[in-house]
Amino acid sequence: MSIDRRNLLKGAALVPLAGAWPRLARAEEPDNEKADYTLRIANGLVELAPDHIVSTTLYNGQFPGPLLRFHEGQRVVVDVHNDTDAPELVHWHGQMIPSEVDGAAEEGTPFVPPHGMRRIAFTPKPSGFRFYHTHVVAGSDLDRGTYTGQAGPVYIEPRNNPGAYDQEIFLVLKEFEPSFSHGGDMPMEALVGEPIKALQDIGKAADPAAKEKAKGYEVSYDLFSVNGRMLGHGEPIRVKQGERVLFHVLNASAGEIRSLALPGHSFNVVALDGNPVPTEAEVPLLWIGTAERVSAIVEMKHPGVWIMGDLADDDRNRGMGIVVEYAGHKGKPQWSKPKPFRWDYSRFGKANASPAAPDETMEFTIVKHNAALGGFNQWTLNGEAFSMDSLKPAYTIEKGRRYRLKFRNASDDIHPLHLHRHSFELVRVGGKPMAGVIKDVVMLGGFQEAEFDFVADNPGSTLFHCHQQLHMDFGFMALFNYA
């Protein structure tokens, strides 16, 4: 929902200030322990630009939600208040914590009831850049789930600070004003690897089996932002020549793959999904899947006023960018598109190394059935779409065993694959073998394969899904249950 500035000012007296929300009925009475943090879920306004003010659901009345800094291994208590009329969940993405606080109903996490609260406690780990976001089913409701403004960064301070940098800046990339469309395909030039014909054949064979041969609904957006501001609005990133700036970049989209470039500069990637990479590498631009995080150091050695933005002209011109301004320089921000560059996870891996052998390998084939569910695409893993009633498909795993998951994508979509409550080691992506790259989300290209290993070291129900809201809501999920 978009509101013009004139109507906003007319109703301004009706909008409570951030931090002034009324205390509402609680679902449970907390103990006497003092909370370290409080998150309040409520409807609010985000001023992307003076003429683009969006109404959505927020944490603590702001987007992005407040940066939460935890300390590795130091227990935290969080009070989550829900001032909306619908049950909510807060997922602590990328952390190895118990199922009951992870924030997924499929794992057994209790909802935060409407106009109620829930107190949770956990020990943050592992260290690095994580984030928190809603994990409710949106389905066809574009005012629910990750289509809203419910996302915020988490940084878990390591026991030993790794940083040799002058500034640390968090960037949260996010689209607003979603609508359904029969839009185009994702940028296939983003990733290394070529389509596999056998997977293309499987995808083609699935089309006649769908109720309609037309492609199903996709989600498109009208407005784009970095840290809740459209390009040209809000404060620029101010730097000095010679500085080393550590950027922590989060793609908080509900389903878009994002790119980011800064003309005349390169990104020295030091961590992926918060985990230090074995081999730091310079890249001319970033490709970031939904829910992925990249931490990279940029050496400021090209003075001027620049646009750091998405490669897609339409998205950048509608807000997906931020100005970088060197001290002593003014004028119109400049943009120049870098040469094409494909994202290759293997460049950050251990040289001449192989992952440990798995105890067991599980294979999954991903198939899209176009427009099979009332105009929405249905997604299946090995022929089965996830059911919220039966909580299947589900797979039994044993504590201490190393599992290799091999995914074959028989669709033209890029899938950001996410495993809850565990980290995994990439084994092969887009035909490129690798070792040592630890993540919790990985992009799987259209008609390609990906393999990763995880150790079953965090007992409890564990959710796996594509992090595109539209895909997970329409079948692309599975559970792993410990024996």
C-alpha positions as CSV (number, residue, x, y, z in Angstrom):
1,M,0.0,0.0,0.0
2,S,1.5,3.4,-1.0
3,I,0.5,6.7,0.6
4,D,1.2,10.1,-0.8
5,R,2.8,12.7,1.5
6,R,-0.3,14.9,1.6
7,N,-2.5,12.2,2.9
8,L,0.1,11.1,5.4
9,L,0.4,14.6,6.9
10,K,-3.4,14.7,7.2
11,G,-3.4,11.6,9.3
12,A,-0.1,12.1,11.1
13,A,-1.8,12.7,14.5
14,L,-3.2,9.1,14.3
15,V,0.2,7.5,13.9
16,P,2.1,6.7,17.2
17,L,5.8,7.5,17.3
18,A,8.3,4.6,17.2
19,G,8.9,3.4,20.7
20,A,5.5,4.8,21.9
21,W,3.4,1.7,21.2
22,P,0.8,0.8,23.9
23,R,1.3,-2.3,26.0
24,L,-1.1,-5.0,24.9
25,A,-2.3,-8.3,26.4
26,R,0.4,-10.9,26.7
27,A,0.1,-14.5,25.6
28,E,2.3,-15.7,28.6
29,E,3.7,-14.1,31.7
30,P,7.5,-13.8,31.4
31,D,9.7,-14.5,34.4
32,N,11.5,-11.7,36.3
33,E,14.6,-11.9,34.1
34,K,15.3,-8.7,32.2
35,A,15.1,-8.9,28.4
36,D,18.3,-7.9,26.5
37,Y,16.3,-6.8,23.5
38,T,12.7,-6.1,22.6
39,L,11.2,-6.5,19.1
40,R,7.7,-5.0,18.4
41,I,5.9,-6.2,15.3
42,A,3.4,-3.6,14.2
43,N,2.1,-1.8,11.1
44,G,4.0,1.4,10.2
45,L,5.3,3.6,7.5
46,V,8.5,3.6,5.6
47,E,9.5,6.8,3.8
48,L,11.5,5.5,0.8
49,A,11.3,9.0,-0.7
50,P,9.2,12.1,0.0
51,D,6.7,11.0,-2.6
52,H,6.9,7.3,-1.9
53,I,5.7,6.4,1.6
54,V,4.8,2.8,2.1
55,S,2.6,1.2,4.7
56,T,3.8,-2.3,5.8
57,T,4.6,-4.4,8.9
58,L,7.8,-3.5,10.6
59,Y,10.0,-4.3,13.6
60,N,10.2,-1.4,16.1
61,G,8.6,0.9,13.6
62,Q,11.5,1.0,11.2
63,F,13.0,-0.6,8.2
64,P,15.4,-2.3,8.3
65,G,14.7,-3.6,11.8
66,P,17.3,-2.5,14.4
67,L,20.8,-3.9,14.1
68,L,21.2,-6.5,16.9
69,R,24.8,-7.1,18.1
70,F,25.2,-10.3,20.0
71,H,28.3,-11.9,21.5
72,E,29.2,-15.4,20.5
73,G,28.3,-17.9,23.2
74,Q,26.7,-15.3,25.5
75,R,23.0,-16.0,26.2
76,V,20.4,-13.4,25.1
77,V,16.8,-12.9,26.0
78,V,14.4,-11.3,23.5
79,D,10.8,-10.2,24.1
80,V,8.8,-10.3,20.9
81,H,5.5,-8.3,21.0
82,N,3.0,-8.7,18.2
83,D,0.7,-5.7,17.8
84,T,-0.9,-7.0,14.6
85,D,-4.1,-9.0,14.1
86,A,-2.4,-12.1,12.8
87,P,0.0,-14.6,14.4
88,E,3.7,-14.0,13.7
89,L,7.0,-15.8,13.8
90,V,10.6,-14.4,14.1
91,H,13.2,-16.6,12.4
92,W,16.8,-16.2,13.6
93,H,18.4,-17.0,10.2
94,G,21.8,-18.7,10.1
95,Q,22.0,-19.5,13.8
96,M,22.5,-23.0,15.3
97,I,19.7,-22.7,18.0
98,P,16.9,-25.0,19.2
99,S,13.9,-25.7,17.1
100,E,11.5,-24.1,19.6
101,V,13.1,-20.7,19.1
102,D,14.3,-20.9,15.6
103,G,11.1,-19.3,14.3
104,A,9.6,-21.9,11.9
105,A,6.1,-23.4,12.7
106,E,7.0,-26.5,10.7
107,E,9.8,-27.2,13.3
108,G,7.4,-26.6,16.2
109,T,8.2,-23.0,17.1
110,P,5.1,-21.5,18.8
111,F,3.6,-18.4,17.1
112,V,3.6,-15.0,18.7
113,P,-0.2,-14.6,19.0
114,P,-2.0,-11.5,17.8
115,H,-1.7,-8.7,20.4
116,G,0.4,-10.9,22.5
117,M,4.1,-11.6,23.3
118,R,6.6,-14.4,23.5
119,R,9.9,-14.3,25.4
120,I,12.7,-16.4,23.9
121,A,16.2,-17.1,25.0
122,F,19.1,-18.7,23.1
123,T,22.9,-18.7,22.9
124,P,23.9,-17.0,19.6
125,K,26.2,-18.9,17.4
126,P,28.1,-19.1,15.1
127,S,29.7,-15.6,14.9
128,G,29.3,-13.4,11.9
129,F,26.6,-11.7,9.9
130,R,23.2,-13.2,10.4
131,F,19.7,-11.7,10.3
132,Y,16.1,-12.1,11.5
133,H,12.9,-12.1,9.6
134,T,9.3,-13.3,9.6
135,H,8.6,-16.9,8.7
136,V,4.9,-17.0,8.2
137,V,3.2,-18.4,5.1
138,A,2.1,-15.6,2.8
139,G,0.5,-17.6,-0.1
140,S,-1.4,-15.1,-2.2
141,D,-1.4,-12.4,0.4
142,L,1.3,-9.8,-0.5
143,D,0.8,-8.1,2.9
144,R,2.3,-11.1,4.7
145,G,5.6,-12.9,5.1
146,T,8.8,-11.5,3.6
147,Y,6.8,-9.2,1.3
148,T,6.5,-6.9,4.3
149,G,9.3,-4.9,6.0
150,Q,10.0,-7.6,8.6
151,A,13.8,-8.0,8.3
152,G,16.7,-6.8,10.4
153,P,20.5,-7.5,10.6
154,V,22.2,-9.4,13.3
155,Y,26.0,-9.4,13.9
156,I,27.3,-11.9,16.3
157,E,30.7,-10.6,17.6
158,P,33.4,-13.2,17.3
159,R,35.5,-14.0,20.3
160,N,38.5,-12.7,18.3
161,N,37.8,-9.6,16.2
162,P,39.1,-10.1,12.7
163,G,38.7,-6.6,11.4
164,A,41.3,-4.4,9.8
165,Y,39.0,-1.7,8.4
166,D,38.2,1.9,8.9
167,Q,34.4,1.8,8.6
168,E,31.8,-1.0,9.0
169,I,28.6,-0.4,7.0
170,F,25.5,-2.6,6.9
171,L,23.4,-2.5,3.7
172,V,20.0,-4.1,3.5
173,L,18.6,-4.5,0.0
174,K,14.8,-4.7,-0.3
175,E,11.9,-4.2,-2.7
176,F,8.5,-2.8,-1.9
177,E,5.0,-2.5,-3.5
178,P,4.7,-6.1,-4.7
179,S,2.2,-7.2,-7.3
180,F,1.4,-10.4,-9.2
181,S,2.5,-10.7,-12.8
182,H,3.5,-13.2,-15.4
183,G,6.9,-11.7,-15.5
184,G,10.1,-12.6,-17.2
185,D,12.8,-15.1,-16.2
186,M,15.6,-14.4,-13.7
187,P,19.1,-13.3,-15.0
188,M,20.7,-16.5,-16.0
189,E,24.0,-14.8,-16.6
190,A,24.4,-14.4,-12.8
191,L,26.0,-17.8,-12.1
192,V,28.7,-20.0,-13.5
193,G,27.6,-23.2,-15.1
194,E,25.6,-24.3,-18.1
195,P,22.1,-25.8,-18.4
196,I,22.0,-29.6,-18.3
197,K,19.9,-31.0,-21.1
198,A,18.5,-33.9,-19.1
199,L,17.1,-31.4,-16.6
200,Q,15.7,-29.3,-19.4
201,D,13.9,-32.3,-20.7
202,I,12.4,-33.1,-17.3
203,G,11.2,-29.5,-17.1
204,K,9.5,-29.6,-20.5
205,A,7.8,-32.9,-19.7
206,A,6.3,-31.4,-16.5
207,D,4.5,-28.6,-18.5
208,P,1.7,-30.8,-20.0
209,A,1.1,-32.3,-16.6
210,A,0.1,-28.9,-15.2
211,K,-3.5,-27.8,-15.3
212,E,-2.5,-24.9,-17.5
213,K,0.4,-24.5,-19.9
214,A,0.8,-20.8,-19.2
215,K,3.4,-19.8,-16.7
216,G,2.2,-19.2,-13.2
217,Y,2.2,-16.0,-11.2
218,E,5.4,-14.3,-10.3
219,V,5.9,-11.2,-8.1
220,S,7.2,-7.9,-9.4
221,Y,7.9,-4.7,-7.6
222,D,7.5,-1.0,-8.1
223,L,9.9,0.4,-5.6
224,F,13.4,-0.5,-4.6
225,S,15.6,0.5,-1.7
226,V,18.9,0.2,0.2
227,N,18.4,0.6,4.0
228,G,14.8,1.7,3.4
229,R,15.7,4.6,1.2
230,M,15.5,4.9,-2.6
231,L,18.6,6.0,-4.5
232,G,19.1,9.7,-4.2
233,H,17.2,10.0,-0.9
234,G,18.7,9.7,2.5
235,E,22.3,10.3,3.5
236,P,25.1,9.1,1.2
237,I,27.9,6.8,2.4
238,R,30.7,9.3,3.2
239,V,34.3,8.0,2.7
240,K,37.8,9.3,2.6
241,Q,40.4,8.4,0.0
242,G,42.5,5.5,1.3
243,E,39.9,4.1,3.7
244,R,39.1,0.4,3.9
245,V,35.3,0.1,4.2
246,L,33.8,-3.2,5.3
247,F,30.4,-3.7,3.8
248,H,28.0,-6.2,5.2
249,V,25.3,-6.7,2.4
250,L,22.0,-8.5,3.0
251,N,19.5,-9.4,0.3
252,A,16.3,-9.2,2.3
253,S,14.1,-9.7,-0.8
254,A,11.1,-12.0,-0.8
255,G,12.4,-13.6,-3.9
256,E,14.7,-11.5,-6.1
257,I,18.4,-12.1,-7.0
258,R,20.3,-8.9,-6.5
259,S,23.5,-7.5,-7.9
260,L,25.7,-4.7,-6.6
261,A,28.5,-2.7,-8.2
262,L,30.5,0.4,-7.4
263,P,32.1,2.0,-10.5
264,G,35.9,2.1,-10.3
265,H,36.1,-0.2,-7.2
266,S,36.2,-3.9,-6.5
267,F,35.0,-6.0,-3.6
268,N,37.4,-8.1,-1.6
269,V,35.1,-10.8,-0.3
270,V,36.0,-11.9,3.3
271,A,32.9,-13.8,4.4
272,L,29.8,-15.4,2.9
273,D,26.6,-15.7,5.0
274,G,28.7,-14.5,7.9
275,N,31.3,-17.3,7.6
276,P,35.0,-16.3,6.8
277,V,36.0,-17.7,3.4
278,P,39.1,-19.8,3.1
279,T,40.4,-17.7,0.2
280,E,39.6,-14.0,0.1
281,A,39.1,-12.9,-3.5
282,E,38.5,-9.6,-5.3
283,V,35.4,-9.4,-7.6
284,P,34.2,-6.6,-9.7
285,L,30.6,-6.9,-8.5
286,L,28.4,-9.0,-6.2
287,W,25.6,-11.4,-7.0
288,I,23.5,-12.1,-3.9
289,G,20.7,-14.6,-3.7
290,T,17.6,-14.1,-1.6
291,A,18.7,-14.2,2.1
292,E,22.4,-14.4,1.3
293,R,24.9,-12.1,3.0
294,V,28.2,-11.0,1.6
295,S,30.9,-9.2,3.7
296,A,33.5,-7.5,1.6
297,I,36.2,-4.8,2.0
298,V,36.3,-2.0,-0.5
299,E,39.5,0.1,-0.7
300,M,38.5,3.7,-1.4
301,K,41.0,4.7,-4.1
302,H,38.8,6.2,-6.9
303,P,37.7,9.7,-5.6
304,G,34.4,11.1,-6.8
305,V,30.7,10.8,-6.2
306,W,29.4,7.4,-7.3
307,I,26.3,5.3,-7.4
308,M,26.6,1.9,-5.7
309,G,23.7,0.1,-7.3
310,D,22.1,-2.9,-9.1
311,L,23.1,-3.8,-12.6
312,A,19.4,-3.8,-13.7
313,D,18.7,-0.2,-15.0
314,D,15.0,-0.4,-14.2
315,D,15.6,-1.5,-10.6
316,R,18.4,0.9,-10.0
317,N,16.4,3.9,-11.5
318,R,13.5,3.0,-9.2
319,G,15.6,3.0,-6.1
320,M,18.0,0.0,-5.8
321,G,21.2,1.9,-5.1
322,I,22.9,4.3,-2.7
323,V,25.4,7.2,-3.2
324,V,29.0,6.9,-2.2
325,E,30.6,10.3,-1.7
326,Y,34.3,11.0,-1.2
327,A,35.3,13.8,1.2
328,G,35.8,17.0,-0.8
329,H,33.8,15.9,-3.8
330,K,30.3,17.1,-4.8
331,G,28.2,16.9,-7.9
332,K,25.9,14.4,-9.6
333,P,26.5,10.8,-8.7
334,Q,28.0,8.8,-11.5
335,W,27.2,5.3,-12.7
336,S,28.9,3.1,-15.2
337,K,28.0,-0.5,-15.8
338,P,30.8,-3.1,-15.2
339,K,31.6,-5.8,-17.6
340,P,29.6,-9.1,-17.3
341,F,30.7,-11.3,-14.4
342,R,29.4,-14.6,-13.3
343,W,29.3,-15.5,-9.6
344,D,31.5,-18.5,-8.8
345,Y,31.5,-19.8,-5.2
346,S,34.6,-21.9,-5.9
347,R,36.9,-18.9,-6.1
348,F,36.5,-18.5,-2.3
349,G,37.2,-22.1,-1.4
350,K,40.3,-24.0,-0.3
351,A,42.9,-24.6,-3.0
352,N,43.6,-28.2,-3.9
353,A,41.2,-29.6,-1.2
354,S,38.2,-31.9,-1.2
355,P,35.4,-32.1,1.4
356,A,35.3,-35.1,3.8
357,A,33.5,-38.1,2.4
358,P,29.8,-38.2,3.4
359,D,28.2,-41.0,5.4
360,E,25.1,-40.8,3.2
361,T,24.0,-39.0,0.0
362,M,20.4,-37.8,-0.6
363,E,19.3,-36.8,-4.1
364,F,16.5,-34.4,-4.9
365,T,15.0,-33.4,-8.3
366,I,13.1,-30.0,-8.3
367,V,10.2,-29.7,-10.7
368,K,7.9,-26.8,-11.5
369,H,4.3,-27.4,-12.5
370,N,3.3,-24.3,-14.3
371,A,0.1,-22.6,-13.0
372,A,-1.1,-25.9,-11.3
373,L,-2.5,-24.3,-8.2
374,G,-5.1,-21.8,-9.1
375,G,-2.7,-19.9,-11.4
376,F,0.3,-20.4,-9.0
377,N,3.2,-22.7,-9.9
378,Q,3.5,-25.8,-7.8
379,W,6.9,-27.0,-6.7
380,T,7.9,-30.6,-5.9
381,L,10.9,-32.4,-4.5
382,N,11.2,-35.9,-5.9
383,G,7.5,-35.6,-7.1
384,E,6.1,-34.4,-3.7
385,A,5.0,-30.9,-2.7
386,F,5.3,-30.0,1.0
387,S,2.0,-30.3,3.0
388,M,1.4,-28.3,6.1
389,D,-1.1,-30.9,7.2
390,S,1.2,-33.9,7.0
391,L,4.5,-32.0,7.4
392,K,5.9,-34.1,4.5
393,P,8.1,-34.7,2.7
394,A,10.2,-35.5,5.7
395,Y,13.5,-37.3,6.0
396,T,15.1,-39.0,9.0
397,I,18.7,-38.2,9.9
398,E,21.0,-39.4,12.7
399,K,23.0,-37.3,15.0
400,G,26.7,-37.1,14.1
401,R,26.4,-38.3,10.5
402,R,27.6,-36.2,7.5
403,Y,25.0,-35.9,4.8
404,R,25.5,-34.9,1.2
405,L,22.5,-33.3,-0.4
406,K,22.4,-33.2,-4.2
407,F,19.9,-31.1,-5.9
408,R,18.9,-31.2,-9.6
409,N,17.0,-28.2,-10.8
410,A,14.6,-29.1,-13.6
411,S,13.3,-25.5,-13.8
412,D,14.5,-22.2,-15.3
413,D,14.5,-20.4,-11.9
414,I,17.4,-19.7,-9.7
415,H,16.7,-21.2,-6.3
416,P,18.3,-19.9,-3.1
417,L,18.4,-23.1,-1.1
418,H,18.3,-22.6,2.7
419,L,18.8,-25.1,5.5
420,H,17.7,-24.0,9.0
421,R,19.7,-24.5,12.2
422,H,22.8,-25.8,10.5
423,S,25.6,-24.5,8.3
424,F,26.8,-26.5,5.2
425,E,29.9,-26.9,3.1
426,L,29.6,-26.4,-0.6
427,V,30.8,-29.5,-2.6
428,R,29.8,-28.7,-6.2
429,V,27.8,-25.8,-7.7
430,G,27.3,-25.2,-11.4
431,G,29.7,-28.0,-12.2
432,K,32.5,-26.5,-10.2
433,P,33.9,-28.6,-7.3
434,M,35.0,-26.9,-4.1
435,A,35.8,-27.3,-0.4
436,G,35.8,-25.1,2.6
437,V,33.0,-22.6,1.7
438,I,30.5,-22.6,4.6
439,K,27.1,-21.2,4.0
440,D,23.4,-21.4,5.0
441,V,22.0,-20.3,1.6
442,V,23.3,-21.2,-1.9
443,M,22.0,-20.2,-5.3
444,L,21.2,-23.1,-7.6
445,G,21.0,-22.0,-11.2
446,G,18.3,-22.9,-13.7
447,F,18.6,-26.5,-15.1
448,Q,21.8,-27.0,-13.0
449,E,23.0,-29.1,-10.1
450,A,24.3,-28.2,-6.6
451,E,25.7,-30.4,-3.8
452,F,26.5,-29.5,-0.2
453,D,27.3,-31.4,3.0
454,F,26.0,-30.8,6.5
455,V,26.8,-32.6,9.8
456,A,23.7,-33.5,11.8
457,D,24.9,-31.8,15.0
458,N,21.9,-29.8,16.2
459,P,19.1,-32.2,17.1
460,G,15.5,-31.2,16.5
461,S,13.2,-30.7,13.5
462,T,15.0,-28.9,10.8
463,L,13.4,-27.1,7.9
464,F,14.8,-27.0,4.3
465,H,13.3,-24.7,1.7
466,C,13.8,-22.4,-1.3
467,H,14.0,-18.9,0.2
468,Q,11.8,-17.5,-2.4
469,Q,8.5,-16.9,-0.5
470,L,6.4,-17.8,-3.6
471,H,8.3,-21.1,-4.0
472,M,8.3,-22.2,-0.4
473,D,4.6,-21.4,0.0
474,F,3.6,-23.5,-2.9
475,G,5.5,-26.7,-2.2
476,F,9.3,-26.2,-2.1
477,M,10.0,-27.3,1.4
478,A,11.0,-30.4,3.4
479,L,11.7,-31.4,6.9
480,F,14.7,-33.3,8.4
481,N,13.9,-35.0,11.6
482,Y,16.5,-36.5,13.9
483,A,16.1,-40.2,14.7
